[in-house]
């Protein structure tokens, strides 16, 4: 049970980080 929550949290954090990096790259490209 605990491992499942940890895995989900890690996956969510990774997805959020990738999205943030993509948004930053797009903003820099637009500027």
mmCIF file of the N, C-alpha and C atoms, coordinates in Angstrom:
data_MODEL
# 
_entry.id   MODEL 
# 
loop_
_atom_site.group_PDB 
_atom_site.id 
_atom_site.type_symbol 
_atom_site.label_atom_id 
_atom_site.label_alt_id 
_atom_site.label_comp_id 
_atom_site.label_asym_id 
_atom_site.label_entity_id 
_atom_site.label_seq_id 
_atom_site.pdbx_PDB_ins_code 
_atom_site.Cartn_x 
_atom_site.Cartn_y 
_atom_site.Cartn_z 
_atom_site.occupancy 
_atom_site.B_iso_or_equiv 
_atom_site.pdbx_formal_charge 
_atom_site.auth_seq_id 
_atom_site.auth_comp_id 
_atom_site.auth_asym_id 
_atom_site.auth_atom_id 
_atom_site.pdbx_PDB_model_num 
ATOM 1  N N  . UNK A 1 1  ? 0.851  -1.203 0.000   1.00 0.00 ? 1  UNK A N  1 
ATOM 2  C CA . UNK A 1 1  ? 0.000  0.000  0.000   1.00 0.00 ? 1  UNK A CA 1 
ATOM 3  C C  . UNK A 1 1  ? 0.888  1.256  0.000   1.00 0.00 ? 1  UNK A C  1 
ATOM 4  N N  . UNK A 1 2  ? 1.818  1.302  0.915   1.00 0.00 ? 2  UNK A N  1 
ATOM 5  C CA . UNK A 1 2  ? 2.676  2.483  1.012   1.00 0.00 ? 2  UNK A CA 1 
ATOM 6  C C  . UNK A 1 2  ? 3.510  2.657  -0.257  1.00 0.00 ? 2  UNK A C  1 
ATOM 7  N N  . UNK A 1 3  ? 4.075  1.566  -0.753  1.00 0.00 ? 3  UNK A N  1 
ATOM 8  C CA . UNK A 1 3  ? 4.901  1.654  -1.961  1.00 0.00 ? 3  UNK A CA 1 
ATOM 9  C C  . UNK A 1 3  ? 4.088  2.206  -3.126  1.00 0.00 ? 3  UNK A C  1 
ATOM 10 N N  . UNK A 1 4  ? 2.831  1.821  -3.214  1.00 0.00 ? 4  UNK A N  1 
ATOM 11 C CA . UNK A 1 4  ? 1.979  2.294  -4.303  1.00 0.00 ? 4  UNK A CA 1 
ATOM 12 C C  . UNK A 1 4  ? 1.850  3.819  -4.235  1.00 0.00 ? 4  UNK A C  1 
ATOM 13 N N  . UNK A 1 5  ? 1.594  4.337  -3.044  1.00 0.00 ? 5  UNK A N  1 
ATOM 14 C CA . UNK A 1 5  ? 1.450  5.796  -2.899  1.00 0.00 ? 5  UNK A CA 1 
ATOM 15 C C  . UNK A 1 5  ? 2.747  6.495  -3.289  1.00 0.00 ? 5  UNK A C  1 
ATOM 16 N N  . UNK A 1 6  ? 3.887  5.935  -2.846  1.00 0.00 ? 6  UNK A N  1 
ATOM 17 C CA . UNK A 1 6  ? 5.189  6.558  -3.148  1.00 0.00 ? 6  UNK A CA 1 
ATOM 18 C C  . UNK A 1 6  ? 5.418  6.571  -4.658  1.00 0.00 ? 6  UNK A C  1 
ATOM 19 N N  . UNK A 1 7  ? 5.125  5.458  -5.320  1.00 0.00 ? 7  UNK A N  1 
ATOM 20 C CA . UNK A 1 7  ? 5.322  5.380  -6.775  1.00 0.00 ? 7  UNK A CA 1 
ATOM 21 C C  . UNK A 1 7  ? 4.444  6.398  -7.498  1.00 0.00 ? 7  UNK A C  1 
ATOM 22 N N  . UNK A 1 8  ? 3.190  6.498  -7.081  1.00 0.00 ? 8  UNK A N  1 
ATOM 23 C CA . UNK A 1 8  ? 2.274  7.463  -7.716  1.00 0.00 ? 8  UNK A CA 1 
ATOM 24 C C  . UNK A 1 8  ? 2.782  8.888  -7.505  1.00 0.00 ? 8  UNK A C  1 
ATOM 25 N N  . UNK A 1 9  ? 3.241  9.179  -6.288  1.00 0.00 ? 9  UNK A N  1 
ATOM 26 C CA . UNK A 1 9  ? 3.748  10.529 -6.000  1.00 0.00 ? 9  UNK A CA 1 
ATOM 27 C C  . UNK A 1 9  ? 4.956  10.848 -6.873  1.00 0.00 ? 9  UNK A C  1 
ATOM 28 N N  . UNK A 1 10 ? 5.885  9.890  -6.988  1.00 0.00 ? 10 UNK A N  1 
ATOM 29 C CA . UNK A 1 10 ? 7.097  10.110 -7.796  1.00 0.00 ? 10 UNK A CA 1 
ATOM 30 C C  . UNK A 1 10 ? 6.715  10.328 -9.263  1.00 0.00 ? 10 UNK A C  1 
ATOM 31 N N  . UNK A 1 11 ? 5.800  9.523  -9.766  1.00 0.00 ? 11 UNK A N  1 
ATOM 32 C CA . UNK A 1 11 ? 5.373  9.670  -11.169 1.00 0.00 ? 11 UNK A CA 1 
ATOM 33 C C  . UNK A 1 11 ? 4.729  11.035 -11.394 1.00 0.00 ? 11 UNK A C  1 
ATOM 34 N N  . UNK A 1 12 ? 3.900  11.465 -10.439 1.00 0.00 ? 12 UNK A N  1 
ATOM 35 C CA . UNK A 1 12 ? 3.253  12.773 -10.575 1.00 0.00 ? 12 UNK A CA 1 
ATOM 36 C C  . UNK A 1 12 ? 4.294  13.885 -10.574 1.00 0.00 ? 12 UNK A C  1 
ATOM 37 N N  . UNK A 1 13 ? 5.267  13.811 -9.670  1.00 0.00 ? 13 UNK A N  1 
ATOM 38 C CA . UNK A 1 13 ? 6.310  14.840 -9.603  1.00 0.00 ? 13 UNK A CA 1 
ATOM 39 C C  . UNK A 1 13 ? 7.099  14.885 -10.906 1.00 0.00 ? 13 UNK A C  1 
ATOM 40 N N  . UNK A 1 14 ? 7.428  13.723 -11.450 1.00 0.00 ? 14 UNK A N  1 
ATOM 41 C CA . UNK A 1 14 ? 8.176  13.681 -12.712 1.00 0.00 ? 14 UNK A CA 1 
ATOM 42 C C  . UNK A 1 14 ? 7.363  14.314 -13.837 1.00 0.00 ? 14 UNK A C  1 
ATOM 43 N N  . UNK A 1 15 ? 6.080  14.006 -13.892 1.00 0.00 ? 15 UNK A N  1 
ATOM 44 C CA . UNK A 1 15 ? 5.223  14.579 -14.937 1.00 0.00 ? 15 UNK A CA 1 
ATOM 45 C C  . UNK A 1 15 ? 5.154  16.095 -14.793 1.00 0.00 ? 15 UNK A C  1 
ATOM 46 N N  . UNK A 1 16 ? 5.003  16.572 -13.564 1.00 0.00 ? 16 UNK A N  1 
ATOM 47 C CA . UNK A 1 16 ? 4.916  18.020 -13.325 1.00 0.00 ? 16 UNK A CA 1 
ATOM 48 C C  . UNK A 1 16 ? 6.221  18.694 -13.751 1.00 0.00 ? 16 UNK A C  1 
ATOM 49 N N  . UNK A 1 17 ? 7.362  18.086 -13.410 1.00 0.00 ? 17 UNK A N  1 
ATOM 50 C CA . UNK A 1 17 ? 8.658  18.674 -13.776 1.00 0.00 ? 17 UNK A CA 1 
ATOM 51 C C  . UNK A 1 17 ? 8.809  18.741 -15.293 1.00 0.00 ? 17 UNK A C  1 
ATOM 52 N N  . UNK A 1 18 ? 8.433  17.667 -15.993 1.00 0.00 ? 18 UNK A N  1 
ATOM 53 C CA . UNK A 1 18 ? 8.573  17.668 -17.453 1.00 0.00 ? 18 UNK A CA 1 
ATOM 54 C C  . UNK A 1 18 ? 7.677  18.741 -18.067 1.00 0.00 ? 18 UNK A C  1 
ATOM 55 N N  . UNK A 1 19 ? 6.464  18.872 -17.532 1.00 0.00 ? 19 UNK A N  1 
ATOM 56 C CA . UNK A 1 19 ? 5.538  19.894 -18.046 1.00 0.00 ? 19 UNK A CA 1 
ATOM 57 C C  . UNK A 1 19 ? 6.123  21.286 -17.816 1.00 0.00 ? 19 UNK A C  1 
ATOM 58 N N  . UNK A 1 20 ? 6.685  21.527 -16.631 1.00 0.00 ? 20 UNK A N  1 
ATOM 59 C CA . UNK A 1 20 ? 7.270  22.839 -16.335 1.00 0.00 ? 20 UNK A CA 1 
ATOM 60 C C  . UNK A 1 20 ? 8.423  23.140 -17.285 1.00 0.00 ? 20 UNK A C  1 
ATOM 61 N N  . UNK A 1 21 ? 9.269  22.140 -17.528 1.00 0.00 ? 21 UNK A N  1 
ATOM 62 C CA . UNK A 1 21 ? 10.412 22.340 -18.434 1.00 0.00 ? 21 UNK A CA 1 
ATOM 63 C C  . UNK A 1 21 ? 9.914  22.650 -19.843 1.00 0.00 ? 21 UNK A C  1 
ATOM 64 N N  . UNK A 1 22 ? 8.887  21.922 -20.273 1.00 0.00 ? 22 UNK A N  1 
ATOM 65 C CA . UNK A 1 22 ? 8.332  22.163 -21.614 1.00 0.00 ? 22 UNK A CA 1 
ATOM 66 C C  . UNK A 1 22 ? 7.773  23.580 -21.715 1.00 0.00 ? 22 UNK A C  1 
ATOM 67 N N  . UNK A 1 23 ? 7.038  24.005 -20.698 1.00 0.00 ? 23 UNK A N  1 
ATOM 68 C CA . UNK A 1 23 ? 6.451  25.355 -20.705 1.00 0.00 ? 23 UNK A CA 1 
ATOM 69 C C  . UNK A 1 23 ? 7.562  26.405 -20.741 1.00 0.00 ? 23 UNK A C  1 
ATOM 70 N N  . UNK A 1 24 ? 8.621  26.211 -19.948 1.00 0.00 ? 24 UNK A N  1 
ATOM 71 C CA . UNK A 1 24 ? 9.730  27.171 -19.941 1.00 0.00 ? 24 UNK A CA 1 
ATOM 72 C C  . UNK A 1 24 ? 10.379 27.238 -21.318 1.00 0.00 ? 24 UNK A C  1 
ATOM 73 N N  . UNK A 1 25 ? 10.586 26.078 -21.935 1.00 0.00 ? 25 UNK A N  1 
ATOM 74 C CA . UNK A 1 25 ? 11.213 26.049 -23.261 1.00 0.00 ? 25 UNK A CA 1 
ATOM 75 C C  . UNK A 1 25 ? 10.348 26.793 -24.275 1.00 0.00 ? 25 UNK A C  1 
ATOM 76 N N  . UNK A 1 26 ? 9.048  26.554 -24.225 1.00 0.00 ? 26 UNK A N  1 
ATOM 77 C CA . UNK A 1 26 ? 8.130  27.223 -25.161 1.00 0.00 ? 26 UNK A CA 1 
ATOM 78 C C  . UNK A 1 26 ? 8.167  28.738 -24.935 1.00 0.00 ? 26 UNK A C  1 
ATOM 79 N N  . UNK A 1 27 ? 8.170  29.160 -23.683 1.00 0.00 ? 27 UNK A N  1 
ATOM 80 C CA . UNK A 1 27 ? 8.203  30.597 -23.388 1.00 0.00 ? 27 UNK A CA 1 
ATOM 81 C C  . UNK A 1 27 ? 9.483  31.224 -23.924 1.00 0.00 ? 27 UNK A C  1 
ATOM 82 N N  . UNK A 1 28 ? 10.610 30.546 -23.710 1.00 0.00 ? 28 UNK A N  1 
ATOM 83 C CA . UNK A 1 28 ? 11.897 31.073 -24.185 1.00 0.00 ? 28 UNK A CA 1 
ATOM 84 C C  . UNK A 1 28 ? 11.885 31.144 -25.712 1.00 0.00 ? 28 UNK A C  1 
ATOM 85 N N  . UNK A 1 29 ? 11.327 30.124 -26.352 1.00 0.00 ? 29 UNK A N  1 
ATOM 86 C CA . UNK A 1 29 ? 11.277 30.110 -27.820 1.00 0.00 ? 29 UNK A CA 1 
ATOM 87 C C  . UNK A 1 29 ? 10.405 31.256 -28.328 1.00 0.00 ? 29 UNK A C  1 
ATOM 88 N N  . UNK A 1 30 ? 9.267  31.474 -27.668 1.00 0.00 ? 30 UNK A N  1 
ATOM 89 C CA . UNK A 1 30 ? 8.356  32.547 -28.091 1.00 0.00 ? 30 UNK A CA 1 
ATOM 90 C C  . UNK A 1 30 ? 9.040  33.907 -27.905 1.00 0.00 ? 30 UNK A C  1 
ATOM 91 N N  . UNK A 1 31 ? 9.740  34.085 -26.790 1.00 0.00 ? 31 UNK A N  1 
ATOM 92 C CA . UNK A 1 31 ? 10.442 35.347 -26.552 1.00 0.00 ? 31 UNK A CA 1 
ATOM 93 C C  . UNK A 1 31 ? 11.603 35.484 -27.519 1.00 0.00 ? 31 UNK A C  1 
# 
